[in-house]
Amino acid sequence: MNATSTRRRQQLTPGAWLGRAAAIVVAVFFVVFFAVPIVWLLLAAGKSPRGLITTGAFTPGTLGDLAANWSTLVHFQDGIIFRWLENSASYSLAALVITLVTTIPAGYALALGQFRGRRLLLTTTLVVMLIPNTALVLPIFLELSAVHLIGQPLAVILPFSFYPFGVYLTYIYFSTSVPRDLLDAARIDGCGEVAVFRRVAMPLARPVIALVGFFSFVANWNNFFLPFLTVPGPRSPIQVGLTELLSNVPAFNPTAAGVTTIELPTLALAALLAVTPVLLIFLFSQRFLVAGLTAGGTKE
Amino acid sequence: MSLTQGTPLVADPVTRGRRRAGRHDRAVTARWARISYVFVSGYVVLAVAFGVLPTLYALWMSVVDSSGSFVGVQNFVDVYGDFRFLPAVLHVGAFVVIWLVALMLLVTVLALVVHSIGRRWLSTSVRFVYYIPGALAGAASVVLWLFVLNPTVSPVSAVLHAFGFETFVQTVSPGNLPVIFAIIAFWTGAGGWIVVMYGALNSIPTEVLEAARLDGAGAVRTALHVQLPMMRKWISYMAIMSLAAGTQLFVEPRVLSQATQGVVPVDYSLNQLAYLFAFQQEDLNGSAAIAVILLVVSLALSVFFVIRGGLFERD
């Protein structure tokens, strides 16, 4: 938008002004809608159980209360919260590595290769990509229990590593953004196919590697249903751990008879810890993400 | 149910016609074909192990009994006859309808509104605020909503009181649940779609919008006649993806049920029912039957879209 359109805006009719006002009201309402729960969560973690109810929702808590909540949380079942976080991190990272190692070459070959079965693989990828990942959880659970893998870290890592959406992204990237001639030039220079991939294609693919990594990590960190079934108990990731914590909150569960009861602000603190890694990634990759998200739309 | 995963950022998949292999020299092509199999092998193994095999295994489980003998559609008949099955279908249906309508209407309006913001930094920040709840998918977001829906601690307790809800259990009474799940799902998932729609709007050349304005079209007419047709493909994509994802409702009712000691029933959604079949009744075959029903719905939607939708032009 530029100066001319600004000038034109000043000659708006009353009706158009009303429309603009309505648009602003809608935009602001939804900013509040989307932001309020998150802002509240940040503040609630620093309150005492009493303060949470008696003070205003947006009054900040105190550092002392935050420390008290922290101490309850880390003493819950001998610091199992760290175990859960560690599980989440190791599952998501291990799956991330396997995802990248398998999807990037696959997307590359699908985009630039010529081989029998290519179209079949491409169509299957599209179809599976559009199936919500929860739809396969029970079948995967049944399969894993048939091979006695339930309870093993592999029972989460391997299913997490299957990421058709990543293959699709890589495929789109290589078929639209990497010039074939460049690869051909490398071949003429005597590079083998693996060398072409490693030395020419991979460096060019850095943006899409980052994008696939981001989406895979976030999806796996937030996944609940699969680990809930396949790695119950102490091997749970934090998302499943949160619900274990929830069952020790008297406010939501009056019969909770655990050794330690968890008060509401402690639960809020745990929820905050659970989302912090992804929230940080979101904040730091904002520019790159918005660019990635809109890349397709802006292409003509 | 994961609402953000897989939804955003499907880049505009203009799959162009492939160039002829004749450009390469034959030896290179043959070498390429061989090495291509190596490149796709890891992915193919995972796809077979965690896409194809589980599907086949669930199919097989759904037509045999616990001793492994073939029973035809008996498991499906049993599941259908279960007194909890139809209520679960209705619950999920009510939620999906409300959610889809809200999503299609509001995401379109919000994308148009955000797109009309002239100042770049403001538009970027608003989009980011809309998008950020996407970081909280999964159990964490439901736990957060336990607080928001609890009138004693909620940041919006005034709103809850205005609706006459004095306690958490009143707020999540069964009649309200479809709306509540729709709000939670909208809160986590809508932002990603708004960004995608915004991208689609950005692809409309400025001259076209300028021409519409010179012809005397106001913002509403421009939106209806110029911008909406450009977004239609994305809106139908969003609707189909969300329809498929919505039928999978699990973590939201599961956590709410846990937090209300069953006021929200443990068998509210189809996936919860499948879970109960597998873990409470040890009826893996019945559970497989439900899984197959859900899988067929998603698969049908997805295949329909891949074949019919112009979004994925296959080569």
Chai-1 contact restraints between the chains, C-beta under 6 A:
chainA,res_idxA,chainB,res_idxB,connection_type,confidence,min_distance_angstrom,max_distance_angstrom,comment,restraint_id
A,M1,B,G118,contact,1.0,0.0,6.0,A-B,restraint_1
A,G19,B,A219,contact,1.0,0.0,6.0,A-B,restraint_2
A,A23,B,V113,contact,1.0,0.0,6.0,A-B,restraint_3
A,V26,B,V113,contact,1.0,0.0,6.0,A-B,restraint_4
A,A27,B,V113,contact,1.0,0.0,6.0,A-B,restraint_5
A,V31,B,V129,contact,1.0,0.0,6.0,A-B,restraint_6
A,F34,B,V129,contact,1.0,0.0,6.0,A-B,restraint_7
A,F34,B,Y130,contact,1.0,0.0,6.0,A-B,restraint_8
A,F34,B,P133,contact,1.0,0.0,6.0,A-B,restraint_9
A,A35,B,V129,contact,1.0,0.0,6.0,A-B,restraint_10
A,V36,B,P155,contact,1.0,0.0,6.0,A-B,restraint_11
A,P37,B,L144,contact,1.0,0.0,6.0,A-B,restraint_12
A,P37,B,V148,contact,1.0,0.0,6.0,A-B,restraint_13
A,W40,B,P155,contact,1.0,0.0,6.0,A-B,restraint_14
A,L41,B,L144,contact,1.0,0.0,6.0,A-B,restraint_15
A,L52,B,V153,contact,1.0,0.0,6.0,A-B,restraint_16
A,I53,B,T152,contact,1.0,0.0,6.0,A-B,restraint_17
A,I53,B,V153,contact,1.0,0.0,6.0,A-B,restraint_18
A,A57,B,P155,contact,1.0,0.0,6.0,A-B,restraint_19
A,T102,B,G42,contact,1.0,0.0,6.0,A-B,restraint_20
A,T102,B,Y43,contact,1.0,0.0,6.0,A-B,restraint_21
A,T102,B,L46,contact,1.0,0.0,6.0,A-B,restraint_22
A,P105,B,F39,contact,1.0,0.0,6.0,A-B,restraint_23
A,A106,B,V40,contact,1.0,0.0,6.0,A-B,restraint_24
A,A106,B,Y43,contact,1.0,0.0,6.0,A-B,restraint_25
A,A109,B,S36,contact,1.0,0.0,6.0,A-B,restraint_26
A,A109,B,F39,contact,1.0,0.0,6.0,A-B,restraint_27
A,A109,B,V40,contact,1.0,0.0,6.0,A-B,restraint_28
A,G113,B,W32,contact,1.0,0.0,6.0,A-B,restraint_29
A,G113,B,S36,contact,1.0,0.0,6.0,A-B,restraint_30
A,Q114,B,A21,contact,1.0,0.0,6.0,A-B,restraint_31
A,F115,B,A33,contact,1.0,0.0,6.0,A-B,restraint_32
A,F115,B,S36,contact,1.0,0.0,6.0,A-B,restraint_33
A,L126,B,V306,contact,1.0,0.0,6.0,A-B,restraint_34
A,L126,B,F312,contact,1.0,0.0,6.0,A-B,restraint_35
A,V127,B,S302,contact,1.0,0.0,6.0,A-B,restraint_36
A,V127,B,V303,contact,1.0,0.0,6.0,A-B,restraint_37
A,V127,B,V306,contact,1.0,0.0,6.0,A-B,restraint_38
A,V128,B,G51,contact,1.0,0.0,6.0,A-B,restraint_39
A,L130,B,S302,contact,1.0,0.0,6.0,A-B,restraint_40
A,I131,B,S298,contact,1.0,0.0,6.0,A-B,restraint_41
A,I131,B,S302,contact,1.0,0.0,6.0,A-B,restraint_42
A,P132,B,A244,contact,1.0,0.0,6.0,A-B,restraint_43
A,P132,B,A245,contact,1.0,0.0,6.0,A-B,restraint_44
A,P132,B,Q248,contact,1.0,0.0,6.0,A-B,restraint_45
A,P132,B,S298,contact,1.0,0.0,6.0,A-B,restraint_46
A,N133,B,S2,contact,1.0,0.0,6.0,A-B,restraint_47
A,T134,B,M1,contact,1.0,0.0,6.0,A-B,restraint_48
A,T134,B,Q248,contact,1.0,0.0,6.0,A-B,restraint_49
A,A135,B,Q248,contact,1.0,0.0,6.0,A-B,restraint_50
A,A135,B,L294,contact,1.0,0.0,6.0,A-B,restraint_51
A,A135,B,L295,contact,1.0,0.0,6.0,A-B,restraint_52
A,A135,B,S298,contact,1.0,0.0,6.0,A-B,restraint_53
A,L136,B,P54,contact,1.0,0.0,6.0,A-B,restraint_54
A,L138,B,A274,contact,1.0,0.0,6.0,A-B,restraint_55
A,L138,B,A291,contact,1.0,0.0,6.0,A-B,restraint_56
A,P139,B,P54,contact,1.0,0.0,6.0,A-B,restraint_57
A,P139,B,T55,contact,1.0,0.0,6.0,A-B,restraint_58
A,P139,B,A58,contact,1.0,0.0,6.0,A-B,restraint_59
A,P139,B,A291,contact,1.0,0.0,6.0,A-B,restraint_60
A,I140,B,F50,contact,1.0,0.0,6.0,A-B,restraint_61
A,I140,B,P54,contact,1.0,0.0,6.0,A-B,restraint_62
A,L142,B,Y57,contact,1.0,0.0,6.0,A-B,restraint_63
A,L142,B,M61,contact,1.0,0.0,6.0,A-B,restraint_64
A,E143,B,P54,contact,1.0,0.0,6.0,A-B,restraint_65
A,E143,B,Y57,contact,1.0,0.0,6.0,A-B,restraint_66
A,P159,B,F50,contact,1.0,0.0,6.0,A-B,restraint_67
A,S161,B,L46,contact,1.0,0.0,6.0,A-B,restraint_68
A,F162,B,L46,contact,1.0,0.0,6.0,A-B,restraint_69
A,F162,B,F50,contact,1.0,0.0,6.0,A-B,restraint_70
A,F165,B,G6,contact,1.0,0.0,6.0,A-B,restraint_71
A,V167,B,Y43,contact,1.0,0.0,6.0,A-B,restraint_72
A,I172,B,A11,contact,1.0,0.0,6.0,A-B,restraint_73
A,I172,B,P13,contact,1.0,0.0,6.0,A-B,restraint_74
A,E193,B,I35,contact,1.0,0.0,6.0,A-B,restraint_75
A,A219,B,Q5,contact,1.0,0.0,6.0,A-B,restraint_76
A,N222,B,A137,contact,1.0,0.0,6.0,A-B,restraint_77
A,N222,B,G138,contact,1.0,0.0,6.0,A-B,restraint_78
A,F224,B,G138,contact,1.0,0.0,6.0,A-B,restraint_79
A,F224,B,A139,contact,1.0,0.0,6.0,A-B,restraint_80
A,F224,B,V251,contact,1.0,0.0,6.0,A-B,restraint_81
A,F225,B,F250,contact,1.0,0.0,6.0,A-B,restraint_82
A,Q239,B,G138,contact,1.0,0.0,6.0,A-B,restraint_83
A,Q239,B,A139,contact,1.0,0.0,6.0,A-B,restraint_84
A,L242,B,A139,contact,1.0,0.0,6.0,A-B,restraint_85
A,L242,B,V143,contact,1.0,0.0,6.0,A-B,restraint_86
A,T243,B,A139,contact,1.0,0.0,6.0,A-B,restraint_87
A,T243,B,V255,contact,1.0,0.0,6.0,A-B,restraint_88
A,L246,B,Q258,contact,1.0,0.0,6.0,A-B,restraint_89
A,F252,B,A259,contact,1.0,0.0,6.0,A-B,restraint_90
A,A271,B,A140,contact,1.0,0.0,6.0,A-B,restraint_91
A,A271,B,V143,contact,1.0,0.0,6.0,A-B,restraint_92
A,A271,B,L144,contact,1.0,0.0,6.0,A-B,restraint_93
A,A274,B,A140,contact,1.0,0.0,6.0,A-B,restraint_94
A,V275,B,A135,contact,1.0,0.0,6.0,A-B,restraint_95
A,V275,B,L136,contact,1.0,0.0,6.0,A-B,restraint_96
A,V275,B,A140,contact,1.0,0.0,6.0,A-B,restraint_97
A,V278,B,A135,contact,1.0,0.0,6.0,A-B,restraint_98
A,L279,B,A135,contact,1.0,0.0,6.0,A-B,restraint_99
A,F282,B,I132,contact,1.0,0.0,6.0,A-B,restraint_100
A,F282,B,A135,contact,1.0,0.0,6.0,A-B,restraint_101
A,Q286,B,F128,contact,1.0,0.0,6.0,A-B,restraint_102
A,G292,B,L9,contact,1.0,0.0,6.0,A-B,restraint_103
A,L293,B,P8,contact,1.0,0.0,6.0,A-B,restraint_104
A,L293,B,L9,contact,1.0,0.0,6.0,A-B,restraint_105
A,L293,B,V195,contact,1.0,0.0,6.0,A-B,restraint_106
A,T294,B,G199,contact,1.0,0.0,6.0,A-B,restraint_107
A,A295,B,A11,contact,1.0,0.0,6.0,A-B,restraint_108
A,G296,B,A11,contact,1.0,0.0,6.0,A-B,restraint_109
A,G296,B,D12,contact,1.0,0.0,6.0,A-B,restraint_110
A,G297,B,G199,contact,1.0,0.0,6.0,A-B,restraint_111
A,G297,B,A200,contact,1.0,0.0,6.0,A-B,restraint_112
A,G297,B,N202,contact,1.0,0.0,6.0,A-B,restraint_113
A,G297,B,S203,contact,1.0,0.0,6.0,A-B,restraint_114
A,T298,B,G199,contact,1.0,0.0,6.0,A-B,restraint_115
A,T298,B,N202,contact,1.0,0.0,6.0,A-B,restraint_116
A,T298,B,S203,contact,1.0,0.0,6.0,A-B,restraint_117
A,K299,B,D12,contact,1.0,0.0,6.0,A-B,restraint_118
A,E300,B,S203,contact,1.0,0.0,6.0,A-B,restraint_119
